[in-house]
Amino acid sequence: MRTWMANTIAADRKKALPVLSFPAVQMMGISVKDLIDSSEYQAEAMRLVAERVDSAAAVSFMDLSVEAEAFGSRVVVSDEEVPTVVGSIIDEDATIDDLVVPEVGAGRTGLYLEAIENVVPRITDRPVLAGMIGPFSLAGRLMDVTEIMMLCYDEPELVSDVLDACTDFLVRYALEYKRVRANGIVMAEPLAGLLSPALAEEFSSPYVRRIVDAVQDDEFAVIYHNCGGGVVKSIDSIVATGAMGFHFGNAIEMADVLPLVPSDRLVMGNIDPAGEIRNGTPDGIRAKTLALLEQCASYPNFIVSTGCDIPPMSPWENIEAFFAAVDEFYDR
């Protein structure tokens, strides 16, 4: 993976790397619920996407409910939208002893591991990256997203204890992805983007670093994803996680963050997946993509992407307009 990253940075023509997986349900004629409940459907969905678009890597599903559900959280599932976590399972009156840490493979984590194991032999022309939530974002789903922000001030020891438990689980989960021969993970830590730089440095980055140190090596990459608006102010602690690459959302300007990241790390983003890919037009996507490349392609470590995962029912003509615009730019 370090060779892949170095070659990608050195290449004059860059392939796009959007977070693209869920729209495969349209090609398969199935619902999102069908997809998330079947490892075979997930593997086939990734294969179909890789067959249809020439992306820099194949990316699994950014389903941020999987790990929380394994811990016991309630998840709402629909036919056309990505699952969401509701409620909390640990509050300010709880202790860490009230949190039951699952085994890796519990709930749907086992299905997602099976999907990667099944798809790796089917996609051989690019890296296969599994999807996984980050530690603070997982803790926020267990404690409630709004509540954890206050608890960082009111009950910091409880938050730290929950983060320790989440991190230990995520290390084991990532190691299982490594065992089934994924080439890396995209770790989604969007909730950290709502923290102040000081809080992000205390409650997110050190725990991400523990995961990176435990799993990343020459053959296995960690790509850190954060689509929050606090990225630029927290970039020092984000870079200090040691991840091989960084993926940022459309809440920031990529041109603001690129000069702040070392040139030997990949930086990816950030066409609006909902506003443009899901609800926009091919002409609008073309214009936005070309403009982003004009601003950022002078940085060799920049890879054009979406700001987050592309919603399941996004029109394929819009997705293809994004790839066409990338080709148009590099054909010039």
C-alpha positions, 0 to 999 in steps of 0.5 A: 500500500505504501508503494500504491500511495507513492505511485499515486502521488507520482502519477501525472494522471490521477484516478478518482476515489469517491466513496461509492458503494451503496448505489449498487443497489440500483444495478442489483434491483435490491433494497438497502436493507437487503444489501446490509443483511447479506455478505454476498450482496455486499461483495457483488455490489463492490464488484459491480461498482469496480466493473462500472467505474475506473476508480483508484480503489474499491471502497466498502460501505460507510455504514456507521451503524454496524459497530454501534449495533454490535454494542447493542444500539438500536438501528433504524433501517429503510429500503432507500437510506443508509441505516441510522442509530437512535437513542443511547445505551450509556449515559452520565449516570452509567459506569464503564461496567455497564458497557458490554463490549462485543466480540468481533463478528457480533451483529453485522460486523461478521457479515461485513468481514465476510463481504470483504473476504469474498470480494478480495479475489474478485477485484484484483486491479486496485486496492480493496478498502473496508469501511469502519467507524472511528472511536469518537464517532462510535462513542458518540453513537453509544452515548448520544451524539449531543450528549457526548459533547457535554460529557466531554466537559462534565464527565471526561473520565467516563468519555475516556473509559468508553473511548478506551473500550471502543478503541480496543474493539476497533483495533480487533475489528481492523485486525480482522479486516487485515486477516481477510486480506483487505488492503486497508480501511477507511475509518470514518470519524466525522463526529470529531469534526464538531469538536474544538481543536483541544477536545479533538486532540484529547478525545479523538486523535490519540485513540485513532493513533492507537488504531493506526499504530496497531494495524497500519504497515506497508501492506495495510493502510488507514485512510482517515475520514472526517467530514466535519467543519473543524478539520482545518483548525484540528489538522495538526492532531489529525495528521499526528494520527499517522494515517497514510491518507486523509479524506475530507468532506465538503464542509471545508475548502480543500484548498485550505487544508492541502497546504497543511498536510505533508506531501507524502500523505494522500488527501482526498475530497470533496464534491458534495455527495448529497447536494451534487451527486444525489440531487444535482445535474450532470452539468452542475457536477461537471462544473464543480468537479472541474473547478475543484481540480483546477484549484487542487490538482497542482498538489500531487497528493490530491485525489478528487473524491466525494465529501462523504459516501454517495447516497444509495439512490443517487442517479448513475448519470450523475456519478458517471458525470463526475468520472467523465469530468475527471477524465476531461480534466486530465485529457487536457 
